[in-house]
Amino acid sequence: MWIKNLTVFVGSEPFSWSTAEFDTLLADNRCPPCGSQTQRTEGFVPPLNGHEQMVYAVNGFLLCHHKEIIRLLPGPVIKELLDEKVEHIQNEEGRKVGRKEKADLKEQITFELMPRAFTRSRRTAVLIDTVRKRVMVDSSAAGRAEEIVAALRRVLGTLPVAYPVANNAPYNSFSSWLKDPKLLPEGFSLGDRCELKSTRDEGSTVRFTALDLGQEEILAHLEKDMAAVRMNLCWRDALEWDVNDKLEIKRIKALDMLQENISTLESDDAVSELEALISLQGPLLREALDSLYEYFEANPS
């Protein structure tokens, strides 16, 4: 387990359920198989294959996994068969096929093809920080993260969480950091990537990768009505991530020092290895988010 992206939701009330209660609720809401006439199904699954445990709890963190199964039935395939049927009726019966009949034909084609359609599944890790009342979904897509939080709400009955919103515009701070790295939140340093966008022309964007972010070229762009909207930051020489002007976290990567520690965790005991990874990454994410949110005075929207 390694959390690679973070869409974070912050709670307005303490999470009152116990680990045992949470495990039981998730077990009662497992992801069912995708039936031959089912287009999508979703639910929760054990984080480790071959194990029944639905939740792993370590030092105030709870890890669970959500799974979605989708039956893939491409629209162009349905359209091609529908056009063929419509053409056949028009040629054989010499009449025009109306809108309602077309809809019925499309439904019939979909019904016939559905059992033969391939399925695609995806698992998403959810790390819950019960100390900071944060639900951290390992997804870079806000829509996907919201679906998973909605599934947790159905399981728990209630889950009062929302996106953290900065009290001041992040892009102003990002630009200030590039000009003077001493202004960065405590524990952070500049990485080697950033994205600048024009404050006048929405279509004008410049991306810098694998570059010293203090270069004159970048600073010159900032003087020409551009602002930083995405920054690559390092946290205490342990991990790095990209953060955008919505405070979404992407591309979380372990730096060399931390990577060495991760390598030593490899074990034949899958449970011990998973719990060790949670205890290693969880506190780092907690501390880094603490610093970032304190800097921006970020609170649930």
MIRO-830419 format. One record per atom (N, C-alpha, C): residue in three letters; x, y, z. Coordinates in steps of 0.05 Angstrom, whole numbers, plus 5000, padded with zeros to 4 digits. Example, Ala and Ser with C-alpha at 12.3 -4.5 7.8 and 13.67 -1.06 7.14 Angstrom:
BEGIN
ala526448865156 ala524649105156 ala526449345156 ser525749555142 ser527349795143 ser525850015157 
This chain:
BEGIN
met501749765000 met500050005000 met501750255000 trp501350424981 trp502550694982 trp500550884970 ile499651084986 ile497751284976 ile499151464956 lys498151474931 lys499451624910 lys498151894905 asn495651924911 asn494152174907 asn492352214931 leu491652474936 leu489852524959 leu487652724951 thr485252634953 thr483052814954 thr482052804983 val482353024997 val481853025026 val479253155033 phe477853025052 phe475353135063 phe475753155093 val474953385104 val475453435132 val472753435147 gly472753305170 gly470253275186 gly469753515204 ser467253565209 ser466453775228 ser465853665255 glu465653395258 glu465153265283 glu467053035286 pro467652945311 pro469352705315 pro468052465302 phe469752275293 phe468752025282 phe468151845306 ser465651785311 ser464951655336 ser464951345334 trp465051235310 trp464950945308 trp467550805315 ser467350575325 ser469850415332 ser470750265308 thr473250165310 thr474350005288 thr472749755283 ala471849625305 ala470349385302 ala467649435288 glu466349655296 glu463749725284 glu464149795254 phe466249935248 phe466850015221 phe467349765204 asp468849575214 asp469549335200 asp466949175194 thr465149155214 thr462649015210 thr460949145189 leu460749415190 leu459049555170 leu460149525142 leu462749535139 leu463949495112 leu463449205102 ala463749015121 ala463248735113 ala460448695104 asp458548845115 asp455748825107 asp455148965081 asn457149115071 asn456849275046 asn459149205027 arg459648955024 arg461748865005 arg460848914976 cys462848944959 cys462248974931 cys461248714920 pro458748704909 pro457748454898 pro458748404870 pro458548154861 pro459348104833 pro457648264814 cys458748314790 cys457248454770 cys455648254753 gly452948254757 gly451248064743 gly451248104713 ser450247914698 ser450347924669 ser448748164657 gln446748264672 gln445248494663 gln445648734680 thr447848734695 thr448548964713 thr450749124700 gln450349384697 gln452349544684 gln454549644704 arg453849674729 arg455749774749 arg454949674776 thr457049594792 thr456549524819 thr458949634836 glu458549684861 glu460649794878 glu460149724907 gly462349734922 gly462149674951 gly465049664962 phe465349534985 phe467949524998 phe469049244997 val471649224998 val473048964997 val475348965016 pro476348735025 pro478648725043 pro481148845029 pro482649005043 pro485049125031 pro487148915021 leu487148685034 leu489048465027 leu487548225016 asn488348144992 asn487047904980 asn487647664997 gly485647495000 gly485947255017 gly485447295046 his484847545054 his484247605082 his481347725084 glu480047675106 glu477347755109 glu477148035123 gln479248115136 gln479148365151 gln478648605132 met476648765139 met475848985121 met477249255128 val478249275153 val479449525162 val482049455177 tyr484149615172 tyr486649585187 tyr487049845202 ala487449825228 ala487650065245 ala490550075256 val491750315252 val494550355262 val494850645271 asn495350685296 asn496050955307 asn494051175298 gly491551115301 gly489451315294 gly488751325265 phe489851145249 phe489151135220 phe487550885215 leu485550905197 leu483950675189 leu484250655158 leu485050415149 leu485250365120 leu483150175111 cys481650255090 cys479750075077 cys479950115047 his478649935033 his478749945003 his475849934992 his475450104972 his472950114957 his473449994930 lys471449844920 lys471749724893 lys469349784876 glu469849844851 glu467749894831 glu468149704808 ile466049584799 ile466149404775 ile464249524754 ile465249564730 ile463649684708 ile463649484685 arg461349434674 arg461149274650 arg461449464625 leu463449404609 leu464149584587 leu462649514562 leu460949694553 leu459349664529 leu459649924513 pro461549934495 pro462150184480 pro459750284464 gly459250544467 gly457050664452 gly457250634422 pro459550654410 pro459750614380 pro458850344371 val459350134388 val458449864381 val455449844380 ile454149964400 ile451249964401 ile450150124377 lys451350354372 lys450350524350 lys450650374323 glu452850234319 glu453250094293 glu451049884289 leu450549724310 leu448449514308 leu445649644305 leu445149864319 leu442649994317 leu442250104288 asp444250224277 asp444050324249 asp443450094230 glu444749864234 glu444249634217 glu441349544219 lys440349524243 lys437549434247 lys435549634234 val436049894238 val434350104226 val434350084196 glu436750054185 glu436950034156 glu435549784145 his435849564160 his434449314151 his431449354151 ile430349474172 ile427449514173 ile426549694151 gln427949914146 gln427250094125 gln427249964097 asn429249794093 asn429549664067 asn427449444063 glu427049284085 glu425149054083 glu422249134084 glu421649334101 glu418849404105 glu418049664092 gly420049804081 gly419450054067 gly418250274083 arg419050294108 arg417950494126 arg420150624142 lys419550864153 lys421451004170 lys421250914199 val423450874212 val423450794240 val423351044258 gly421351054275 gly420951294292 gly422751294316 arg422651514331 arg424451554354 arg423951344375 lys421451294382 lys420851104403 lys421750824396 glu421250744370 glu422150484362 glu425150454363 lys426550674355 lys429450674357 lys430350624386 ala429050764404 ala429750734433 ala429350444442 asp427150324433 asp426550044440 asp428649854429 leu429449914403 leu431449744391 leu434149764405 lys434750014413 lys437250054427 lys437249904454 glu435049914468 glu434849774493 glu435049474489 gln433949374468 gln434049084462 gln436949004455 ile438349164440 ile441149104433 ile442849104458 thr442449304475 thr444049324499 thr443549074517 phe441048984519 phe440348754535 phe441748504524 glu441848484497 glu443048244485 glu446048244487 leu447248474486 leu450248494487 leu451348484516 met449748574535 met450748604562 met452148354573 pro451048114571 pro452347884583 pro455147824570 arg455547924546 arg458147864532 arg460148094536 ala459348304549 ala461148534553 ala463248474574 phe465648574569 phe467848544589 phe467248724613 thr468448644636 thr468248814660 thr470948924667 arg470849164679 arg473349284689 arg472849364718 ser474849294735 ser474549364763 ser476849544772 arg476349704791 arg478449874803 arg478049894833 arg480249874847 arg480249894876 arg481450154884 thr480350274904 thr481350534914 thr481750524944 ala484150594952 ala484750604981 ala483550854994 val482550825018 val481551045034 val483051035061 leu484451245067 leu485851265093 leu484451475110 ile483351385132 ile481851565150 ile483651635174 asp484051895178 asp485551985201 asp483552065223 thr483151895242 thr481051945263 thr481952165282 val484552215284 val485552425301 val484952705290 arg485352735264 arg484952995251 arg482253015237 lys480652795238 lys477952795226 lys478152835196 arg480052685183 arg480452715154 arg479852445140 val478452465118 val478052235101 val479752285076 met481752115071 met483652165049 met483251935029 val482252015006 val481651824984 val483951824964 asp485051594958 asp487251564939 asp486251584911 ser485451834904 ser484451884877 ser485052174869 ser485852204844 ser486352474834 ser483852604822 ala481752434819 ala479152534808 ala477252594830 ala476352844831 ala474552934852 ala471952774851 gly470952724827 gly468352584823 gly468552304835 arg470752164830 arg471051894841 arg471251904871 ala472652094882 ala472952114911 ala470252174924 glu468652344911 glu465952404922 glu464152164922 glu464351994901 glu462851744900 glu463451564924 ile466051544930 ile466951374952 ile466051484979 val466251744983 val465251865008 val462251825010 ala460751844988 ala457851794988 ala457351504997 ala458951324987 ala458651034995 ala459251005025 leu461151145036 leu461751135064 leu459451245080 arg458251465070 arg455851575084 arg453551375086 arg453151235064 arg451051025064 arg451650815084 val454150735086 val454950525105 val454650615134 leu455650865139 leu455750965167 leu453151105176 gly451451175157 gly449051315164 gly449451615162 thr451851705171 thr452451995169 thr455552015168 leu456452215154 leu459352275152 leu459652565145 pro459552745165 pro459653035160 pro462453125153 val463253095128 val465853185119 val465453365094 ala467453525088 ala467353705065 ala470253765057 tyr470453885033 tyr473153965023 tyr474354185041 pro476954175046 pro478154405060 pro478454635041 val477754875049 val477855115032 val479755315045 ala481655405029 ala483655605039 ala482355865044 asn483255995065 asn482256265073 asn483456475055 asn485656415042 asn486856595022 asn487656444997 ala487756584975 ala488156454949 ala490856314947 pro490956054944 pro493455904942 pro495356004921 tyr494256084897 tyr496056164876 tyr497756404882 asn496656584899 asn498256814908 asn500656714925 ser500156524942 ser502256424959 ser504356264942 phe503356094924 phe505155944906 phe507156124893 ser506056344882 ser507856534868 ser509856664887 ser508956714911 ser510756834931 ser512956634939 trp512256374940 trp514256174947 trp516456164926 leu515656184900 leu517656174879 leu519556414881 lys518456644889 lys520156884891 lys521856874916 asp520856754938 asp522356744963 asp521556484978 pro523156264974 pro522556004986 pro522356015017 lys523456225029 lys523256245058 lys520356285068 leu518556345050 leu515756395057 leu514156135057 leu515455915049 leu514055655049 leu513155575076 pro510955415078 pro510055315105 pro512355145117 glu512355135143 glu514455005158 glu514654705149 gly517054615144 gly517554345136 gly517654295106 phe516754485090 phe516654455061 phe518954595048 ser519854485025 ser521754615007 ser520854584979 leu521854744961 leu521154734933 leu522154474920 gly520454364902 gly521254134887 gly522354214860 asp521654074839 asp522754134812 asp520654164791 arg518154204798 arg516054234778 arg514154464787 cys513054604767 cys510954794773 cys509454854748 glu507054964751 glu505455044728 glu504455324733 leu504855484713 leu504055764714 leu501755814694 lys499955994702 lys497756054684 lys497356354684 ser496656454660 ser496156744657 ser493756834673 thr494057064686 thr491757174701 thr489857324683 arg490657354658 arg488957504638 arg487857314617 asp489457134607 asp488656954586 asp488556664596 glu486156554599 glu485856294612 glu487256074595 gly487656114570 gly488855914553 gly491955904554 ser493156094567 ser496056124568 ser497155984593 thr498655754588 thr499755594610 thr502555524604 val504255534624 val507055454621 val507755254643 arg508955024635 arg509654814654 arg512654784654 phe513854764678 phe516654714682 phe517054454696 thr518854284686 thr519354024698 thr522253964700 ala523053834722 ala525953764726 ala527654014724 leu526954224739 leu528354474736 leu528554614764 asp530654764767 asp530954924791 asp528855144790 leu526955144809 leu524755324808 leu525455614815 gly527955654822 gly528755924828 gly530056074803 gln529855944780 gln531056064756 gln529756324748 glu531356494736 glu530456764727 glu528156734707 glu528156524691 glu526056494670 glu523356474683 ile523156314705 ile520656284719 ile519756544732 leu521656674745 leu521056924759 leu520157144738 ala521257134714 ala520557324694 ala517657284685 his516757034684 his513956974677 his512057084699 leu512857064724 leu511257164745 leu510857474744 glu512857604732 glu512657894729 glu510957974706 lys510157774689 lys508557834665 lys505757724668 asp504457794689 asp501657714694 asp501157414693 met502957264704 met502556974707 met502656904737 ala501256694745 ala501256604773 ala501556304773 ala502756204795 ala503155914798 ala500655784807 val499755584793 val497255444801 val497755154809 arg500255054806 arg500954794815 arg503854794823 met504454674846 met507254674856 met508054394864 asn510554324859 asn511754084869 asn513254154895 leu512554024917 leu513754094943 leu514953844955 cys517053884971 cys518253664986 cys517653705016 trp517153485030 trp516553505058 trp518753365074 arg520253525088 arg522353425106 arg524153215094 asp524753235068 asp526553045054 asp525452765055 ala522852725061 ala521752455063 ala519952395039 leu518252585032 leu516452535010 leu516052794994 glu515052764970 glu514352994953 glu511552964942 trp510353184935 trp507753174922 trp507253424905 asp505253414888 asp504353644874 asp501753744887 val501554004891 val499154114903 val498154334884 asn495554344879 asn494454544861 asn492954754877 asp491754944862 asp490455174876 asp487855104889 lys487054844887 lys484654754902 lys485554584926 leu488154584931 leu489454424953 leu489054124948 glu488854044923 glu488753754917 glu491653654915 ile492153414925 ile494853304927 ile495153074907 lys497153094890 lys497552884870 lys500452804869 arg500952574858 arg503652464852 arg505352454877 ile504352334898 ile505852304923 ile508052094919 lys510452174925 lys512751994921 lys514551994945 ala515551754952 ala517551734974 ala520251824963 leu521551994978 leu524252074971 leu526251874981 asp528851904974 asp530851694978 asp530851595007 met530951775026 met531151695054 met528851515063 leu526451605055 leu524051445062 leu523951195046 gln524751195021 gln524650955004 gln526350735016 glu528550815028 glu530250615041 glu528850475064 asn527350635079 asn525750525101 asn523550335091 ile522350415069 ile520150245057 ile521249985049 ser523649985037 ser524949735027 ser525349545049 thr525949645073 thr526549465096 thr523949335107 leu521649435098 leu519049335109 leu518149085096 glu519349015073 glu518348775058 glu518448535076 ser516248395077 ser515948165095 ser514247955083 asp514547705092 asp512847485083 asp510047505096 asp509847665117 asp507347705131 asp506047955119 ala504047915102 ala502748135088 ala501448335107 val500248235128 val498948415148 val500948595161 ser503148475171 ser505148635184 ser506348845165 glu506748775140 glu507948955121 glu505949185116 leu503349125113 leu501349335108 leu501249525132 glu501149415156 glu500849585179 glu503349765183 ala505649655176 ala508149805178 ala508150045158 leu507049995134 leu506850205114 leu504950425123 ile502750345135 ile500850545145 ile502150715167 ser503650575185 ser504950725207 ser507250905197 leu508250845173 leu510451005162 leu509351245146 gln507451195128 gln506451415111 gln504351585125 gly502651455141 gly500451605154 gly501351845169 pro503151825189 pro504052055204 pro505352275187 leu506752195165 leu507952395148 leu505752555133 leu503752425124 leu501552565111 leu500052745131 arg499752645155 arg498352805176 arg499953065181 glu502553035185 glu504153265192 glu504353465169 ala504653355145 ala504853535121 ala502253685116 leu499953545119 leu497453685116 leu496953885138 asp497753815163 asp497554005185 asp498954265178 ser501354245168 ser502954485161 ser501554645138 leu500754495118 leu499554625094 leu496854765102 tyr495154615116 tyr492554735123 tyr492754965143 glu494754945162 glu495155155181 glu495955415166 tyr497755375146 tyr498755605131 tyr496455745116 phe494655585104 phe492455705088 phe489955745105 glu490055675130 glu487655695148 glu485355555135 ala485955315125 ala483955155110 ala481955025129 asn479455065124 asn477254945140 asn475254815121 pro473554625131 pro471554505114 pro469754715102 ser469054675077 ser467354875063 ser464454845072 
